Amino acid sequence: MKGFWHAPALAFVLGGVLSNQSGFTFFIILIFLSYWIYSYRLNRKSLLFIASFLIAGYFYLPPLDNGWDSFTQKSPWIATIISNVKETPHAYSMTLQHDSGEKFIVRFFKEDNDFYPSDWRHGAICTLEGSVESFAEARNHGQFDYQSYMAKEGIYKQVIIEEEDNLHCEGGSWLSLLYDARNFMKDKVEKNTTPEAFAWMKALVFGETDHLDETTIQWFREYNLSHILAISGLHVGLTIGGIYFLLYRTGFATKTQVQVFLLLLLPFYTFLAGAAPSVIRAGLMAVILILTTSLKWKFPLTDILSIAAIVLLLTSPSYFHHIGFQFSFLVTFSLVLSMPILKRYKNAWIQSLVIGLISQLSILSLQVHYFFEFQPLSLWVNFIMVPYFSFIVIPFLMFTLLLVFLIPSLAQVLSSIFITFHERFLSFVHSLTLYMDFSWVIGKLPPLFIILYTIFLVVMMRYWSEGKDQKAFVSSMIAVGVIMVHCAIPFISDKGTVTMLDVGQGDSFVIELPNRRGVILIDAAGPPIFSSNSKKTAEDIIIPFLKSQGIGALDALFISHKDSDHSGSVRYLLEEFNISHVIVSPYYNEFYKEVEVKRVMGGQKVVIEGQEFNVLHPAEQDYGEPNDNSLVLESNIGGKKWLFTGDISTNVENQIIESYPSLKVDILKVGHHGSNTSTSNDFLNSTQPEVGLISAGVDNRYGHPHDEVVQRFKERGTPLLQTKRHGEVQYIFSGQSGTFSTFLPYNASRE
């Protein structure tokens, strides 16, 4: 590899990786580092120079923590606005920086007006008071961790402003003028284009995807098309190429004049495009490349890219944890290093396929780590979509941006024509993927597997560039084999789990049998009935959990009863997964076209992949109320007898005691989320559970679990695990023994 700066850059990044790892993974990285340094056979000065970057990365790029707290003093506080003001239909938000250096978010929720004070400007010094809150943390495996996401931006707290008078700001900075110009341009575009065209303009010109349909964003993510929506080298390159053609090729300006113009324009364009890590990387590389070219300095592309990475990480250490930063640099580095490979193929179409393949392979391990699945057809979808966006969509949107300011009426007409064609094209490509959906659910890839995959990928690239195709193929198979080994682990492991998901005010239990013999879901809670997004619980909690565990299909879904807090996510799970059996009571009157629904009653037995479930309720009597018509299931799992009670009341509990007087259980799913209408003393005395499980939402409006129910367990000395306190609760077993673990830290002294 030509150049030198890739070595300090890699050492700097590996230092940060080391600071985030421990145990065996730490040891593997050290071995890799030792071999890498040995293979370079560096002299003492070079070795010390690179070692200094390794040490700097270790201490300068530390693991994420909970931040520090500048809010120990009482309000009001004094802080400076360091961002633009973001507006949603419900609130305003902006980032402020305290005198101590801590950054935090300020939110002001709208009421009956759209009041927007003109003094909320970048650089303004503000006096404020309000309630300090932490960000929502992940409470289940696979769930998006908003607290961690904000920590990656170096932000750990948010302040909620109750009234307009609680925030007073004065002054501003020169950047506020740029923000005003950017907002003016967005407003101008919105007024002179169709709403659908504006959504794409906002995404591909201004770097904000909030107006795009969530389904579109999800589809782009699934097929590895997110790089198109994230303004990066593609967009910057097209912009530079367009300007170069218009000014230089037409003879309007000299080459030097164009270079000077681009050097002045690129910082503003980076700002205009949202200043995300990917566009900053591309803009910074372009500036360095233009400077070195104009000054006739010969710098390898690897050095330019490496210097850009070091500069960005030194100025913004939080980028180290940023997905966009990681993906952008990985893909760019891989493509730069693959230049010898691309030169072997003269055909432009084959080159495009090779570029797509290398791009996909370079981020495959990280994509699986973050999103748990891989779509093999993404290479072909990229083959269609990248040229389409590169040569049609992005140039047209840039042209429309000019028309908005030159001939607004024409911009309106052309944007309407464009969006008609664009939506039909996307619909056509999307329909093709529906018939060829081969999504590979892999599960969350641990750091060790990422490292092993990366090592063999680098070996493959080296052999491929040297023309040693057979060795390159073997190396690629080993790299993919690393991921396949991870997929195979659940199928060769004798461990099983029963997981009570924290779905808020609802129930969802996932049973994973040993050797992945079967996966069974009991109830699929939906969001509260007042929620505007009926998919929220499925999309945010249940589906991510299942995919993070490498689960792509369900062998059975038991639905205790029809209430939304037990069945609200069923139809979304049927859209996402192949579910072999749906089992309900005779009083559940829903039907699903995707699968045959089986109805069972008390006294029957259901066997799923060798796992027996005894149905204790409902009996033939119709209680006329969904809660009391709940399915009640008893099963021996991991050496423990479990009882899943749905939302039954004490009336049904008494009936079960009468029908099954010898029933004893080890683990009791406490009925109706701990309501005082369930879990009577008589029921507890009869069943004698060793552990109680309660699924109830934090700060739920019903006050579940009720104090008297909790007290009944305390009087018996029976441990009680609650999702509102512990988050996801998991029973991990092997053979006839197992242990409980909680997603949130468990403090026995406060239980």
C-alpha positions in Angstrom: 0.0 0.0 0.0 1.4 3.4 -1.0 1.5 6.3 1.5 2.2 6.3 5.2 -0.7 8.0 7.0 -3.0 5.0 6.9 -0.8 3.4 9.6 -1.2 6.2 12.2 -4.9 6.4 11.3 -5.4 2.7 11.8 -3.4 2.7 15.0 -5.5 5.6 16.3 -8.8 3.8 15.5 -7.5 0.5 16.9 -6.6 2.3 20.1 -10.2 3.4 20.4 -11.4 -0.1 19.7 -9.1 -1.5 22.4 -10.5 0.9 24.9 -14.0 -0.5 24.2 -13.1 -4.2 24.5 -11.9 -6.6 27.1 -11.1 -10.3 27.6 -10.6 -12.5 24.6 -11.5 -9.9 22.0 -8.9 -7.5 23.5 -6.3 -10.3 23.2 -7.2 -11.0 19.6 -6.8 -7.3 18.7 -3.4 -7.3 20.4 -2.2 -10.3 18.3 -3.4 -8.6 15.1 -1.6 -5.4 16.1 1.6 -7.3 16.8 1.5 -9.1 13.5 0.6 -5.9 11.6 3.5 -4.0 13.1 5.9 -6.9 12.6 4.9 -7.2 8.9 5.8 -3.6 8.3 9.2 -4.0 9.8 9.3 -0.4 10.9 12.3 1.5 12.2 12.3 2.8 15.8 11.1 6.3 14.9 8.2 5.1 12.8 7.3 2.5 15.4 7.2 5.2 18.2 5.2 7.5 16.0 2.6 4.9 15.3 2.6 3.7 18.9 1.8 7.3 20.0 -1.3 7.3 17.8 -2.3 3.9 19.3 -2.0 5.3 22.8 -3.7 8.5 21.9 -6.7 6.6 20.4 -6.9 4.4 23.5 -7.3 7.4 25.9 -8.9 10.0 23.5 -11.6 7.7 22.1 -12.9 6.2 25.3 -16.0 3.9 25.8 -19.4 5.5 26.0 -20.4 6.5 29.5 -23.3 8.3 31.1 -21.6 11.7 30.8 -21.2 14.2 33.6 -23.8 16.3 35.3 -23.6 20.0 35.1 -27.1 20.4 36.5 -26.2 20.1 40.2 -26.8 23.8 40.7 -30.3 25.0 40.7 -31.8 26.7 37.7 -31.8 29.1 36.0 -28.8 28.0 33.9 -26.8 30.0 31.3 -25.9 28.2 28.1 -25.1 28.9 24.4 -27.1 27.7 21.4 -24.8 25.6 19.2 -27.2 24.2 16.7 -30.0 25.2 14.4 -33.6 25.0 15.8 -35.4 21.8 14.7 -39.1 21.9 14.3 -41.5 19.0 14.4 -45.4 19.1 14.3 -45.3 18.9 18.1 -42.1 20.6 19.4 -39.0 22.7 18.9 -35.6 21.4 19.9 -32.0 22.7 19.8 -28.7 21.9 21.3 -27.1 24.2 24.0 -23.7 24.1 25.6 -23.3 24.8 29.3 -20.4 26.8 30.7 -18.9 23.6 31.9 -18.7 22.3 28.4 -21.6 19.8 28.7 -24.0 19.8 25.8 -27.8 19.2 26.2 -31.0 19.3 24.3 -33.7 21.8 25.0 -37.3 20.9 24.0 -40.3 23.2 24.0 -43.6 21.5 23.2 -46.1 23.4 21.1 -49.6 24.0 22.4 -52.2 26.1 20.5 -49.7 28.3 18.6 -46.6 28.0 16.5 -44.7 30.5 18.5 -41.1 30.7 17.3 -39.0 33.4 19.0 -36.6 35.2 16.7 -33.9 35.2 19.4 -33.4 31.4 19.2 -30.3 31.7 17.0 -27.0 29.9 16.8 -24.5 31.5 19.2 -27.1 33.2 21.3 -26.5 33.1 25.1 -29.6 31.9 26.9 -30.9 31.9 30.4 -33.2 29.0 31.0 -35.0 26.9 33.5 -36.9 23.7 33.2 -37.1 20.1 34.2 -33.9 18.0 33.5 -34.5 14.5 32.1 -32.4 11.7 30.8 -33.0 10.2 27.4 -35.0 7.0 27.0 -32.7 4.0 27.3 -33.0 0.6 25.6 -34.9 -1.9 27.9 -34.6 -4.9 25.6 -31.9 -6.6 23.5 -32.0 -5.3 20.0 -34.0 -2.2 20.9 -32.8 1.2 19.7 -31.0 2.9 22.5 -31.8 6.6 22.3 -29.7 7.4 25.3 -26.6 5.7 23.8 -27.4 7.4 20.4 -27.3 10.8 22.0 -24.2 9.9 24.0 -22.5 9.3 20.7 -23.1 12.9 20.0 -21.7 13.9 23.4 -25.2 14.8 24.8 -26.4 13.2 28.0 -29.4 15.3 29.2 -32.4 17.2 27.9 -34.2 20.1 29.5 -38.0 20.4 29.0 -39.1 24.0 28.9 -42.7 24.4 30.2 -43.4 28.0 29.2 -42.0 30.5 26.7 -40.9 32.8 29.4 -38.5 30.1 30.8 -36.0 30.7 27.9 -34.5 34.1 27.2 -31.7 34.4 24.6 -29.6 37.3 23.3 -27.1 37.7 20.6 -25.9 35.2 17.9 -23.0 34.1 15.9 -22.0 34.4 12.2 -23.1 30.8 11.8 -26.7 32.0 12.5 -26.6 33.8 9.2 -25.7 30.5 7.4 -28.5 28.7 9.3 -30.9 31.5 8.3 -29.8 31.1 4.6 -30.2 27.4 4.8 -33.7 27.7 6.3 -34.6 30.3 3.7 -33.6 27.9 1.0 -35.6 25.1 2.5 -38.7 27.3 2.8 -38.3 28.5 -0.8 -38.0 24.9 -2.1 -41.0 23.8 -0.1 -43.2 26.6 -1.5 -42.2 26.0 -5.1 -42.2 22.2 -5.3 -44.7 19.4 -4.6 -44.7 18.0 -1.1 -43.4 14.6 -2.4 -40.6 16.3 -4.4 -39.7 18.5 -1.4 -39.3 15.3 0.8 -36.6 14.0 -1.7 -35.1 17.5 -2.1 -34.8 17.8 1.7 -33.2 14.4 1.9 -30.7 14.5 -1.0 -29.9 18.2 -1.0 -30.2 19.3 2.7 -29.5 15.9 4.4 -32.7 15.6 6.3 -34.9 12.5 5.8 -37.7 13.4 8.2 -40.2 14.1 5.4 -39.6 10.7 3.7 -42.0 7.9 4.4 -40.8 5.6 7.1 -41.5 2.6 4.9 -39.2 4.0 2.2 -36.4 4.6 4.7 -36.8 1.1 6.0 -36.7 -0.4 2.5 -33.5 1.6 1.7 -31.9 0.4 4.9 -32.8 -3.3 4.2 -31.3 -3.2 0.8 -28.1 -1.3 1.7 -29.3 1.8 -0.1 -28.9 4.1 2.9 -25.7 5.5 1.5 -27.8 7.2 -1.2 -29.9 9.0 1.4 -26.8 9.9 3.5 -25.1 12.7 1.6 -21.6 11.6 1.0 -18.9 11.1 -1.7 -21.5 10.3 -4.4 -23.3 13.6 -3.9 -20.2 15.7 -3.4 -18.6 14.1 -6.4 -21.6 14.8 -8.6 -21.8 18.4 -7.4 -18.1 19.0 -8.1 -18.4 17.3 -11.5 -21.4 19.4 -12.4 -19.7 22.6 -11.4 -16.5 21.6 -13.2 -18.5 20.9 -16.4 -20.5 24.1 -16.3 -17.7 26.4 -15.5 -14.6 24.9 -17.1 -15.7 22.7 -19.9 -17.9 25.5 -21.2 -15.0 27.9 -21.1 -16.7 30.2 -18.6 -13.7 29.9 -16.2 -10.2 28.7 -16.0 -9.2 25.5 -14.1 -7.6 27.6 -11.4 -10.7 29.8 -11.0 -12.9 26.7 -10.7 -10.6 25.3 -8.1 -10.7 28.5 -6.0 -14.5 28.6 -6.4 -14.8 25.0 -5.2 -12.6 25.7 -2.2 -14.9 28.5 -1.3 -18.1 26.6 -2.1 -17.4 23.2 -0.4 -17.5 24.4 3.2 -20.8 26.1 2.5 -22.1 23.0 0.6 -21.1 20.7 3.5 -23.0 23.0 5.9 -26.0 23.2 3.5 -26.1 19.4 3.2 -26.5 18.9 7.0 -22.8 18.5 8.0 -23.2 14.8 8.8 -19.9 12.8 9.2 -20.2 11.3 5.7 -20.6 14.7 4.0 -17.8 16.2 6.1 -15.5 13.4 5.2 -16.3 13.8 1.5 -16.0 17.6 1.6 -12.8 17.5 3.6 -11.2 15.0 1.2 -12.3 17.1 -1.8 -10.7 20.2 -0.3 -7.4 18.3 0.5 -7.4 16.8 -3.0 -8.0 20.2 -4.7 -5.3 21.8 -2.7 -2.7 19.1 -3.3 -3.5 19.0 -7.0 -3.3 22.8 -7.4 0.0 22.9 -5.4 1.3 19.9 -7.4 1.8 17.9 -4.2 1.7 14.2 -4.7 -0.4 12.6 -2.0 -1.8 9.0 -2.2 -5.5 8.9 -1.8 -5.0 6.6 1.2 -3.1 9.5 2.9 -5.7 12.0 2.1 -8.5 9.7 3.5 -6.4 8.9 6.6 -5.6 12.5 7.4 -9.3 13.4 7.0 -10.2 10.6 9.4 -7.6 11.7 12.0 -8.7 15.4 11.7 -12.4 14.5 12.2 -11.7 12.2 15.2 -9.5 14.8 16.8 -12.0 17.6 16.4 -15.1 15.4 17.2 -14.2 12.2 19.1 -17.9 11.2 19.3 -17.7 10.4 15.5 -15.8 7.3 16.5 -19.2 5.7 17.6 -21.1 7.2 14.7 -22.5 4.7 12.3 -22.4 7.1 9.4 -18.7 7.8 10.1 -17.9 4.1 10.3 -19.7 3.1 7.1 -18.5 6.1 5.1 -14.8 5.6 5.8 -14.9 1.8 5.5 -16.5 1.9 2.1 -14.2 4.7 0.9 -11.1 3.0 2.2 -12.1 -0.3 0.6 -12.8 1.3 -2.8 -9.5 3.2 -2.7 -7.6 0.0 -1.9 -9.4 -1.9 -4.6 -8.1 0.3 -7.4 -5.8 -2.5 -8.6 -8.8 -4.8 -8.7 -10.9 -2.4 -10.7 -8.2 -1.9 -13.3 -8.4 -5.6 -14.1 -11.9 -5.1 -15.5 -12.4 -2.9 -18.5 -16.1 -3.3 -18.9 -17.9 -0.4 -17.1 -20.9 -2.6 -16.1 -18.6 -5.3 -14.6 -16.7 -2.5 -12.8 -20.0 -1.3 -11.3 -20.8 -4.7 -10.1 -17.3 -5.1 -8.5 -17.6 -1.7 -6.8 -21.0 -2.7 -5.4 -19.6 -6.1 -4.2 -16.6 -4.5 -2.5 -18.8 -1.9 -0.9 -21.3 -4.5 0.4 -18.5 -6.8 1.7 -16.7 -3.9 3.5 -19.7 -3.0 5.7 -21.3 -6.4 5.9 -20.1 -7.2 9.4 -21.0 -3.8 10.8 -24.4 -3.9 9.1 -25.2 -7.2 10.7 -23.9 -5.9 14.1 -26.3 -2.9 14.0 -29.3 -4.2 12.0 -29.1 -8.0 12.5 -29.8 -9.0 8.9 -28.4 -9.0 5.4 -30.3 -8.9 2.1 -28.2 -10.9 -0.5 -30.2 -9.2 -3.4 -29.0 -5.8 -2.2 -26.0 -6.0 -4.7 -28.4 -6.2 -7.6 -30.8 -3.5 -6.2 -27.8 -1.2 -5.8 -26.7 -2.0 -9.4 -30.1 -0.5 -10.5 -30.6 2.3 -8.0 -27.1 3.8 -7.8 -26.9 4.8 -11.5 -30.6 5.9 -11.4 -29.9 8.3 -8.5 -26.5 9.3 -9.8 -27.4 10.2 -13.3 -31.1 11.1 -13.0 -32.4 11.9 -9.5 -29.6 13.9 -7.9 -28.8 16.0 -11.1 -32.5 16.7 -11.6 -32.9 17.8 -8.0 -29.9 20.1 -8.2 -31.3 21.6 -11.4 -34.7 22.0 -9.7 -32.9 23.8 -6.8 -31.6 26.4 -9.3 -35.0 26.7 -11.0 -36.6 27.4 -7.6 -34.7 30.7 -7.5 -34.6 31.5 -11.2 -38.0 30.3 -12.6 -40.2 29.1 -9.6 -43.2 28.3 -11.7 -41.2 25.9 -13.9 -39.7 24.3 -10.8 -43.3 23.5 -9.6 -44.3 21.9 -12.9 -41.1 19.9 -13.4 -41.1 18.6 -9.8 -44.6 17.3 -10.3 -43.6 15.5 -13.5 -40.5 14.2 -11.8 -42.3 12.8 -8.7 -44.8 10.9 -10.9 -42.0 9.1 -12.8 -39.9 8.7 -9.6 -42.6 7.1 -7.5 -43.5 4.7 -10.3 -39.9 3.7 -10.8 -39.4 3.1 -7.0 -42.7 1.2 -6.9 -41.5 -1.0 -9.8 -38.2 -1.8 -8.1 -39.9 -2.4 -4.8 -42.4 -4.8 -6.3 -39.5 -6.8 -7.7 -37.9 -7.1 -4.3 -41.2 -8.3 -2.8 -41.1 -11.4 -5.1 -37.5 -12.0 -4.5 -37.1 -11.4 -0.7 -34.3 -13.6 0.6 -33.5 -11.7 3.7 -30.9 -13.5 5.9 -31.5 -12.8 9.6 -28.2 -13.3 11.3 -28.5 -11.7 14.7 -26.2 -9.2 16.4 -22.6 -9.9 15.4 -20.2 -9.7 18.4 -17.0 -7.7 18.1 -14.8 -10.8 17.9 -16.6 -12.0 14.8 -16.4 -8.6 13.3 -12.6 -8.6 13.8 -12.2 -12.1 12.3 -14.4 -11.3 9.3 -12.4 -8.1 8.7 -9.1 -9.9 8.8 -10.1 -12.5 6.2 -11.7 -9.7 4.1 -8.4 -7.8 4.0 -6.6 -11.0 3.0 -9.2 -11.6 0.3 -8.7 -8.1 -1.1 -5.0 -8.5 -1.1 -5.1 -11.8 -3.0 -7.7 -10.4 -5.4 -5.6 -7.3 -6.2 -2.6 -9.6 -6.9 -4.5 -11.7 -9.3 -4.5 -14.7 -7.0 -8.2 -15.4 -7.6 -8.3 -18.9 -6.1 -6.8 -17.8 -2.8 -9.0 -14.7 -2.9 -12.1 -17.0 -3.3 -11.0 -19.2 -0.4 -10.4 -16.2 1.8 -13.9 -14.8 1.0 -15.5 -18.1 1.8 -13.7 -18.1 5.2 -14.9 -14.5 5.8 -18.5 -15.5 5.1 -17.9 -18.7 7.1 -17.2 -16.6 10.1 -20.7 -15.1 9.9 -22.2 -18.5 9.2 -20.6 -19.9 12.4 -22.2 -17.2 14.3 -25.6 -18.1 12.8 -25.0 -21.8 13.6 -24.3 -21.3 17.3 -27.9 -21.3 18.5 -28.5 -24.6 16.6 -25.6 -26.4 18.3 -26.1 -24.9 21.8 -28.0 -26.8 24.4 -29.1 -23.5 26.0 -32.7 -22.2 25.8 -34.3 -19.1 27.0 -37.7 -17.7 28.2 -37.8 -13.9 27.7 -40.3 -11.5 29.2 -40.0 -8.5 26.9 -40.5 -5.0 28.2 -43.2 -3.9 25.9 -44.6 -1.3 28.2 -48.2 -1.9 29.3 -48.6 -5.3 27.7 -47.4 -8.9 27.4 -44.9 -10.6 25.1 -43.0 -13.8 26.0 -40.4 -15.4 23.7 -39.5 -19.0 24.3 -36.4 -20.3 22.5 -35.9 -24.0 22.8 -32.5 -25.6 23.0 -30.7 -26.2 19.7 -33.1 -23.7 18.2 -35.6 -26.6 18.0 -38.4 -24.1 18.1 -39.3 -20.5 18.8 -42.6 -19.7 20.4 -44.2 -16.4 21.2 -46.9 -15.9 23.8 -48.8 -12.7 23.1 -47.7 -9.8 20.9 -48.4 -6.5 22.6 -49.3 -3.4 20.7 -48.8 0.2 21.8 -51.3 2.0 24.0 -54.6 2.7 22.3 -53.9 6.4 22.4 -50.7 6.0 20.4 -50.7 7.4 16.8 -48.4 4.6 15.6 -50.0 1.2 15.8 -46.7 -0.4 14.6 -44.5 1.1 17.3 -44.2 -1.9 19.7 -43.6 -4.3 16.9 -41.1 -2.2 15.1 -39.3 -0.8 18.1 -39.2 -3.8 20.4 -40.5 -7.2 19.3 -39.1 -7.4 15.8 -35.7 -6.0 16.7 -35.4 -8.4 19.6 -36.3 -11.5 17.5 -33.8 -10.4 14.7 -31.1 -9.6 17.2 -31.3 -13.2 18.4 -31.0 -14.5 14.8 -34.7 -15.5 14.7 -36.3 -15.2 11.3 -39.4 -17.4 11.8 -41.7 -18.4 14.6 -43.0 -22.0 15.1 -46.0 -20.8 17.1 -47.8 -17.7 18.3 -50.2 -18.1 21.2 -52.6 -15.1 21.7 -54.2 -15.1 25.1 -57.0 -12.7 24.1 -58.0 -9.9 21.8 -57.0 -6.8 23.8 -54.4 -4.6 22.1 -51.9 -5.0 24.9 -51.7 -8.7 24.0 -52.5 -8.9 20.3 -51.9 -5.4 18.9 -48.7 -6.4 17.0 -49.9 -9.7 15.6 -50.6 -8.5 12.0 -47.2 -6.7 11.8 -45.4 -9.9 12.9 -47.3 -11.9 10.3 -46.0 -9.4 7.6 -42.4 -9.7 8.9 -42.1 -13.4 9.8 -43.2 -16.8 8.6 -45.3 -18.1 11.6 -46.3 -21.7 11.4 -49.1 -21.8 13.9 -51.4 -19.2 15.5 -53.2 -20.6 18.6 -56.1 -18.8 20.3 -59.2 -19.5 22.4 -62.6 -20.1 20.8 -63.6 -16.6 21.9 -60.9 -14.9 19.8 -62.7 -14.0 16.7 -59.9 -12.6 14.5 -58.8 -14.4 11.3 -55.5 -14.0 9.4 -55.0 -14.8 5.7 -51.3 -15.6 6.2 -51.9 -18.6 8.5 -54.5 -20.9 9.7 -55.7 -20.1 13.2 -56.1 -23.0 15.7 -58.6 -22.7 18.5 -58.1 -24.6 21.8 -59.9 -24.9 25.1 -59.2 -26.0 28.6 -58.2 -29.7 28.9 -56.4 -29.8 25.6 -52.7 -30.2 24.9 -50.6 -28.4 22.3 -47.2 -29.7 21.2 -44.8 -27.4 19.4 -41.6 -29.0 18.3 -41.7 -31.4 21.2 -42.6 -28.7 23.8 -45.9 -29.5 25.5 -48.4 -26.8 26.6 -51.4 -27.8 28.7 -54.4 -25.5 28.2 -56.1 -24.9 31.5 -58.5 -22.2 30.4 -60.9 -21.1 28.9 -63.5 -23.8 29.8 -66.8 -24.2 27.9 -68.3 -21.3 29.9 -68.1 -18.0 28.1 -67.3 -15.3 30.7 -68.4 -12.6 28.2 -65.3 -10.6 28.8 -62.0 -10.9 26.9 -59.8 -10.8 30.0 -61.6 -13.8 31.7 -61.6 -15.7 28.4 -57.8 -15.5 28.2 -55.8 -18.6 27.3 -54.1 -20.0 30.4 -51.1 -22.2 29.6 -48.9 -24.5 31.7 -45.6 -25.9 30.5 -42.4 -27.4 31.9 -39.5 -25.4 30.5 -35.9 -25.6 31.7 -36.7 -27.7 34.7 -39.4 -25.3 35.9 -43.2 -25.4 35.7 -44.5 -22.2 34.1 -48.0 -20.7 34.3 -49.0 -18.0 31.8 -52.2 -16.5 32.9 -53.1 -13.7 30.4 -55.4 -11.2 32.1 -57.6 -13.5 34.1 -59.4 -12.2 37.2 -59.8 -13.9 40.6 -63.1 -15.5 39.3 -61.1 -17.5 36.8 -58.3 -18.2 39.3 -60.9 -19.8 41.6 -62.2 -21.9 38.7 -58.7 -23.1 37.9 -58.0 -24.0 41.6 -61.2 -26.0 41.6 -60.5 -27.8 38.3 -56.8 -28.4 39.1 -56.5 -28.6 42.9 -53.0 -30.1 42.8 -51.6 -27.5 40.4 -48.2 -26.2 41.6 -46.0 -23.9 39.6 -42.4 -22.6 39.9 -42.8 -19.5 37.7 -46.0 -17.5 37.6 -46.8 -14.9 35.0 -48.8 -12.6 37.3 -52.3 -12.0 35.8 -53.4 -8.7 34.3 -50.0 -6.9 34.8 -50.3 -7.0 38.6 -53.8 -5.6 38.9 -55.6 -6.0 42.2 -58.4 -7.8 40.4 -56.0 -10.8 40.0 -53.5 -12.9 41.9 -55.5 -13.5 45.0 -54.1 -15.0 48.2 -56.0 -18.2 47.6 -54.5 -18.5 44.2 -50.9 -17.9 45.5 -51.5 -20.3 48.4 -52.7 -23.0 46.0 -50.0 -22.7 43.2 -47.1 -21.7 45.5 -44.9 -20.0 42.9 -41.2 -19.6 43.5 -40.9 -16.5 41.3 -43.4 -14.0 40.0 -43.2 -12.1 36.7 -45.0 -8.9 36.0 -45.1 -7.1 32.6 -46.2 -3.5 33.2 -45.2 -0.2 31.7 -43.2 2.5 33.4 -45.5 5.2 34.9 -48.5 3.4 33.4 -51.9 5.1 34.0 -53.3 2.1 35.8 -50.8 2.0 38.7 -49.8 -1.6 37.8 -48.6 -3.5 39.7 -50.9 -2.6 42.6 -49.2 -2.3 46.0 -51.4 -5.1 47.6 -50.3 -7.6 44.9 -46.7 -6.7 45.4 -47.2 -7.1 49.2 -48.6 -10.6 48.8 -45.4 -11.7 47.2 -43.3 -10.0 49.8 -45.2 -11.6 52.6 -44.4 -15.0 51.1 -40.7 -14.1 50.4 -41.3 -14.8 46.7 -39.0 -12.8 44.3 -40.9 -10.5 41.9 -39.3 -9.5 38.6 -41.0 -6.6 36.8 -40.4 -5.1 33.4 -41.1 -1.6 34.7 -38.2 -1.9 37.1 -35.8 -4.4 35.4 -36.6 -4.0 31.7 -36.4 -7.3 29.8 -36.3 -10.3 32.0 -34.7 -13.6 30.7 -34.5 -17.1 32.1 -31.5 -18.9 30.6 -31.5 -22.7 31.0 -29.6 -25.8 30.1 -31.2 -29.1 30.8 -33.2 -28.9 34.0 -31.6 -25.9 35.6 -31.3 -22.2 34.8 -31.0 -18.7 36.1 -32.7 -15.3 35.7 -31.0 -12.2 34.3 -32.4 -8.7 33.8 -31.5 -6.2 31.0 -31.3 -3.3 33.5 -29.0 -3.6 36.5 -30.7 -5.7 39.3 -30.3 -4.3 42.8 -31.3 -6.9 45.3 -31.3 -4.5 48.2 -34.1 -2.4 46.8 -36.3 -5.3 45.7 
